[in-house]
């Protein structure tokens, strides 16, 4: 038999932190690819919400720790381009 884990109940302050982490991560995603296909934003937002909840784990929720986990875990494949090649930073040589 497998072990059953009951769903976690979040404290209202934890939910507030998670909401702020979501907003921060969404702002990073928007800044990373301003020319993305905005018709796909709803799908990306749902995936990001799930990532935030999954990253919260069972530990005490801390904004910085959770935000770092989420930002590191955001896949590059979430970038959906409208046309052409993905935006790449120019190479800088010294």
N, C-alpha and C positions, 0 to 999 in steps of 0.2 A: 504494500500500500504506500501511496505517496503521502507526503505531509501536506496538510492544508494550511495555507496562510490566509488569515482573514484580511479583508481590505483595510488599508490604513485610513484612519480618520485624521484629518489635518486640523490643527488649531487655526482659528481665523488669522492670527498673525503669520503663521506659516503660509497660508494661502495668499496673503498680501505680499510676502517676500517672493513667492513663486510667480505672482502676477508681474511684479517688477522685474524679475529675471526674464520672463517672457518678453516684456516690452524692450528690455535692453538687448536681448538676443535678436528680436525682430529688427530693431534699429541697425544692428550690425549686419544682418542679412540684407537689408535694404541698401545700406551704404556699400556693401561688397559688390552688389550688382544692381545699379540703378536702372539699367536697360533690360531688366528681366521681363518675362511675359507676365504682366500683372493679372491676366485672367487666371493664372495658376496660383495667385496669392492665397486664396482660400484653402487650397490643398496644403500649401507650405505652412500656413498658420496652424492648421490642425495637426500636422506632423510635428511642428515646433512645440505645441501645447503638450502633446504626448511625450516628447523628449524631455520637457521640463518636469513633468510628473514622474516619469521613469527615472530621471536623474536624482530626484529628491531622496530616493531610498528610504531607509528607516531611521537614519540618524537625525539629530537635531538639525533643523534647516538654518543655514547661514547664507546670506546673500552672496558674499564673495565666493565662497566655496561652490555653491550651486551654479552661479553664473559661469565660473571657470569650467565646471564640468560640462555645462550645456554648450558653451562656445567651442570647446575642444571637440565635442561630439557631433557638432553640426556637419553633416556630410557635404562635400563639395558638389555632389550631384543634385543638391537642392537648387542650384543655380540653373534657371531655365531661361534660355536666351531667345530673344525675338527674332534675330537674324544674324548671320555672319558668325565669326569666331568669338569665343569667349574673350572677355577683356583680360589682358595680361599686363602686369606692371612692366614698364620699360626697363631694360637692363641698364644699370648705371655702372660706368667704369671710371676708375680714378686714375 
